[in-house]
């Protein structure tokens, strides 16, 4: 697979995003083994942007490793600085079968309560609401009740 080609602006964005990352793959004295390539591939699938630390003092060898990794994994070489290599590849979308009978999962709701006094900050709470619960106007979570119909409506329907 050929490496992904990026514009200088895209490369700059990825370099900035990679600044705070720690290396997730380490290349030891054996060099670029199939196990290292496999781990780098798994890390790219999970994270998309990774740092690789190479324990070699030869600069030319590190540059060749960056090219070899980017070609083998179909990734874009972002940066080679010192003994660190930065690679990027878009994260693939996960295949998931749609189930007809699945209900929506829990959702996180942000509840904001404003103070009666004007100068104070509003109180912010994050609540998790499950499928069988509802949020009251007061900001508390209550279990949803089954909607009941009146006895007269039941009799008229029969």
N, C-alpha and C positions, 0 to 999 in steps of 0.2 A: 504494500500500500504506500502510495506517495504521501509525503508529509503535507499537512494543511498549510496553505499560504495565507498570511495575514498582512494587513496594512500596518504601517508604523503606528498609527493611532490605536488600533486594536491591540497591538503588541504592548504599547505603553499602558493601556488599561489593565491588561493581564499581569504585567510586571508590578503595577501598583497593588493589585489584589493579592499577589503572591508574596508581598513583602513580609507579612506577619505569619506566614505559614512555616511550619517546621518540616524538615525532610521526612518523608514517609517511606522512602526506599533508599537503601544503602548498597552501594556497589563496593565489594571488598577486593581483596588481592587477586581473586580468580577472574575478575573482569566481568564482562557482560555475559552471564550464563543464561540458559533458558529459564531458570527459576527466577532470576532478577527481572527478565522481560515479562514473565507471567505475573509477578507481584506488581510491576509497574502498570500492566494492563488492568489488573483488578483495582488498583488505586485510581486510575483514570476513569474507570467505569463508576466508581463510587463518588469521587470528588470533582473530576473534570480538570482541575488545576493542581499539579503536584510539584514538589521539590524532590530532587534526587541528589544525595550526597555521594561523591565518588572519592574513595580513599586512594588516590593516585597522585603522584607529584608531576606527572608528564601532562603538560597542557594540550599537546597535540592529541594524545590518547583520549583526554576528556572531551575534546571537540568531536573526535570520531565517535565516541560513545553517544554524544548528544544527537548526532546525525543518524547513527544506527538505531537508537531508540525511537526517534521521531519517525523514521521510515518503517520500522517493524510494527509500530503501534498505530500508525496513521495519525500521529499527533503533530501539533505545531510546536517547534522549538521557540520558546519565549526568551530565555536568557541563559547565559553561561557566565557566572561570576565566581571566580575562585574555584572552589571544589563543589559548587552547587549548580545543578542544572534544573531549569524550570520548563515543564511541558504542559501543554493544554490540549484538550480534546473535548468537544461537546458531550455532555452526559446523554446517553441514549434513553429514550422513553421506555418505560417498563410496560410490558404487555400484561393486560389484565382483562379477564373475561367479565363482561357485564352480567350480573345476576338480576333476574327479574324481581325476585322476592327480597332483595336487600333493602334495608331501611337506611336512612341517613345516619351517619355516626354522630358522636358527640361534637358539639361546636362550642367554641370559646366566645363568650360575649363580654364586652366591656361595659360596665355599668358606671355612670357618672352621676354623683349626687352633689348638687351645688349647695353651698353654705347659705344660710339665711342672712348672714352678714355679707356685705358686698366685698370686703377686702380679703377674704380668705380663699385659698385654693379649693377647687372642687375635689371631692374624694373619689378616687378611681379604683374600682375593683374589677378583677377579671374572674368570671364565673364560667364553669363548664356546665352546659345544659345537655342532658342526655335526650334520647329520642322520646322517652315517656314523661318528660318534664316540660314545664313552661316557666317563663319569667313573668313575675307579677309587676304591676306598675310601681310598686314600692321598691323593686330591685332585689327581691328574694326569689329563690327557685322553689317551685311547688310541683308535685307530681300531677300530671294531667289526668283528669277524670274522663271516663267514658261519657259521651254526650247522651243524656237520657231524654226520651220523649215522654210526653204526658200520657196518662192513662186514656184520656178521651181520644187522642190521636191514634193510639194503638187500637182502640175499639172500632173507630171509624175506618181504619185501613183493613180490618178483617172482614 
